[in-house]
Amino acid sequence: MSPAVSIVLPVYNEEAHVAAAIEQLRRQTFEDFEIILVNDGSQDRTAEIARGIDEPRLKVVDIEHSGLASALNAGIRRSCAPLIARQDADDDCVVNRLEIQLGFLSKRPEVGVLGSWASITEELSGQITQFRPPVGDREIKKELPWRNPMVHSSVVMRRSIVETVGFYRCDTIWEDYDLWLRLRDRTVFANIDQPLVERLVRRNSHFRIPRSKSYWALYGIRSLALLHGPKSISLSASTMTALTKAVALSAIGR
């Protein structure tokens, strides 16, 4: 019998965190799950440590190092459940995270992507902030063109919805934002209005990549291009150019 939810846990050189991450998931109050740990070509003892853990719900999948999106896709393809939960090795979650989110989804079958609020800790400074994105579908989709209102490691999504758009795309470092944009006309989004996860922003996070004009222009073009969908407004070429420039310049503080 298939579990209710598959937790996809991609890891790359996470020997310092992998055991604690799995132990944390084992403490969840909702127990009908499997853990798909995708070892993305780690060069340390990550896979060895994971395989040494006595947990029948844990599956370790080895792939050649190819990045987060590829690891996520490999994990989803190996999963058995109709629901996919995201988890990162260095992030924490409350013990009843799955219980809260699956309870919500059981009452709201129209919701295909469910996230939550989060606590964000900066590794460099130790500063802790609260990220409280909108909770309703309309408000979330209103923000999607301008920022990412979903915390990736807090998300539980319906596998069938992700399959409709061909999983994550592997040609962008913004794989989660890219996915939400492609799903916006296909499903309902929601966020739980309490912090269910604690995110760690590391010093080498891609959020720290230098924000050059060319980088943000590419980001703006990609994001705005993805806004064209069955229910999206039609943008003229001049409007598209103006909006792209506005996003690019605002993102670099100009």
C-alpha positions in Angstrom: 0.0 0.0 0.0 1.3 3.4 -1.0 2.1 6.0 1.7 0.0 9.2 1.9 2.9 11.5 1.3 6.5 11.2 -0.1 9.0 13.5 1.4 11.7 14.3 -1.2 15.0 15.2 0.5 17.8 16.2 -2.0 21.3 16.2 -0.5 24.7 17.2 -1.7 27.7 16.9 0.7 25.4 17.1 3.7 27.2 14.7 6.1 26.9 17.2 8.9 23.1 17.5 8.6 21.7 14.4 7.0 21.3 12.3 10.1 19.6 15.1 12.0 17.3 15.8 9.0 16.1 12.2 8.9 15.7 12.0 12.7 13.6 15.1 12.6 11.3 13.6 10.0 10.9 10.4 12.0 9.5 12.5 14.9 6.6 13.8 12.7 3.2 13.2 14.4 1.8 12.1 11.0 3.6 8.8 10.3 2.2 7.5 6.9 5.1 8.7 4.7 8.2 7.6 2.9 11.4 9.6 2.7 13.1 9.7 -0.8 16.6 10.9 -0.1 18.3 11.8 -3.4 22.1 11.8 -3.1 23.1 14.2 -5.7 26.6 12.9 -6.3 27.9 13.8 -2.8 31.7 13.5 -2.4 31.6 13.1 1.4 29.9 10.5 3.7 26.3 11.7 3.1 25.1 8.5 1.4 27.0 6.2 3.8 25.5 7.9 6.8 22.0 7.8 5.4 22.2 4.1 4.5 23.4 3.4 8.0 20.1 4.7 9.5 17.6 2.0 10.5 14.4 3.5 9.0 12.2 1.3 6.8 10.5 4.3 5.3 13.8 5.7 4.0 14.9 5.1 0.4 18.3 6.4 -0.8 18.6 7.2 -4.5 22.0 7.9 -6.0 22.4 10.1 -9.0 25.4 11.8 -10.7 25.8 15.4 -9.5 23.4 17.4 -11.6 21.9 20.0 -9.4 18.8 20.6 -7.2 16.2 20.5 -9.9 17.4 17.2 -11.3 17.6 15.7 -7.8 14.1 16.8 -7.1 12.8 15.3 -10.3 14.6 12.0 -9.6 13.0 11.9 -6.2 9.5 12.6 -7.4 9.8 9.9 -10.1 10.8 7.4 -7.5 8.0 8.4 -5.1 4.9 6.4 -4.6 2.5 8.8 -2.9 0.0 11.2 -4.5 1.4 14.0 -2.4 5.0 15.3 -2.5 6.5 17.2 0.5 9.7 19.2 0.1 12.4 19.1 2.8 16.0 20.4 2.8 18.7 18.8 5.0 19.6 22.0 6.8 16.1 23.2 7.4 14.0 22.4 10.4 10.2 21.8 10.6 7.7 21.6 13.4 6.8 18.1 14.5 3.2 18.4 13.3 4.0 20.0 10.0 2.7 17.1 7.9 -0.3 16.6 10.1 -1.3 20.3 9.7 -0.7 20.4 5.9 -2.3 17.0 5.0 -5.3 17.9 7.2 -5.6 21.1 5.2 -5.3 19.4 1.9 -7.9 16.7 2.8 -10.4 19.5 3.3 -9.4 21.5 0.3 -9.0 19.1 -2.6 -8.8 22.0 -5.1 -5.5 23.2 -3.6 -2.5 21.7 -5.5 0.4 23.6 -3.9 0.4 24.3 -0.2 3.2 26.1 1.7 3.5 27.9 5.0 5.0 30.9 6.7 8.6 30.4 7.8 11.4 31.6 10.1 14.5 32.6 8.2 17.9 32.4 9.8 20.9 34.1 8.1 24.0 32.0 8.6 26.4 34.9 8.3 24.7 37.2 10.8 22.5 34.9 12.8 19.6 37.3 12.2 16.2 35.6 12.4 13.3 37.1 10.4 9.7 35.9 9.9 8.5 35.4 6.3 4.7 35.7 6.2 3.6 35.5 2.5 -0.1 35.8 1.6 -2.3 32.7 2.4 -5.0 32.8 -0.2 -4.8 31.8 -3.9 -5.8 35.2 -5.2 -3.3 37.1 -3.1 -0.5 34.6 -3.9 -1.1 34.8 -7.6 -1.2 38.6 -7.5 2.3 38.6 -6.0 3.8 35.9 -8.3 4.8 38.2 -11.1 7.0 40.3 -8.7 8.3 37.9 -6.1 8.2 34.3 -4.9 5.4 34.0 -2.3 6.1 30.3 -1.5 8.8 28.9 0.8 10.1 25.9 -1.2 11.0 23.7 1.7 7.6 24.2 3.2 5.6 23.0 0.2 3.4 20.0 -0.1 2.1 19.5 -3.6 -0.1 17.1 -5.5 2.1 14.9 -7.7 -0.5 14.9 -10.5 -0.3 18.7 -10.8 3.5 18.7 -11.1 3.4 16.0 -13.7 1.1 18.2 -15.9 4.0 20.6 -16.5 6.8 18.1 -16.8 8.3 18.5 -13.3 11.0 21.0 -12.5 13.0 22.6 -15.3 16.7 22.1 -14.9 18.0 25.2 -16.8 17.4 27.8 -14.1 18.6 28.2 -10.5 15.1 29.5 -9.6 13.6 26.1 -10.1 10.8 26.6 -7.5 9.7 30.1 -8.7 9.8 28.8 -12.3 7.5 25.9 -11.3 5.0 28.1 -9.5 4.7 30.4 -12.5 4.0 27.4 -14.8 1.4 26.0 -12.3 -0.4 29.3 -11.7 -3.2 28.7 -14.2 -3.5 25.0 -13.5 -4.2 24.8 -9.7 -5.0 26.6 -6.5 -2.2 27.9 -4.2 -2.4 28.4 -0.4 -0.1 29.0 2.6 -0.7 28.0 6.2 -0.6 31.1 8.3 1.9 29.9 10.8 5.7 29.1 10.5 6.0 25.4 9.9 9.6 25.5 8.8 12.8 27.2 9.9 15.0 28.0 6.9 18.8 28.5 7.0 20.2 30.9 4.3 23.8 29.8 3.9 26.7 32.0 3.0 26.9 30.3 -0.4 23.2 30.5 -1.2 22.3 31.5 -4.7 20.5 34.5 -3.2 24.0 35.9 -2.7 25.0 35.7 -6.4 26.1 39.3 -7.5 23.0 41.1 -8.8 24.4 42.2 -12.1 22.2 43.9 -14.7 22.5 41.0 -17.1 21.6 38.5 -14.3 18.5 40.4 -13.3 17.5 41.1 -16.9 17.6 37.4 -17.6 15.6 36.7 -14.5 13.1 39.3 -15.4 12.7 38.1 -19.0 12.3 34.5 -17.9 9.8 35.4 -15.2 7.7 37.7 -17.3 7.7 35.2 -20.3 6.3 32.6 -18.0 3.3 34.8 -17.2 1.8 33.9 -20.6 -0.7 31.2 -19.9 -4.3 30.2 -20.8 -5.7 32.7 -18.3 -3.0 35.4 -18.3 -3.4 38.8 -19.8 -1.8 39.3 -23.2 1.2 41.7 -23.2 2.3 43.7 -26.2 5.9 43.6 -27.2 6.4 47.2 -25.9 4.7 46.4 -22.6 6.7 43.3 -22.2 10.0 45.2 -22.8 9.0 47.9 -20.3 8.0 45.5 -17.6 11.1 43.5 -18.1 13.2 46.6 -17.7 11.3 47.6 -14.6 11.7 44.3 -12.9 15.4 44.2 -13.8 16.2 47.7 -12.5 14.1 47.5 -9.4 15.8 44.2 -8.4 19.2 45.9 -8.5 17.9 48.9 -6.6 18.1 51.4 -9.5 
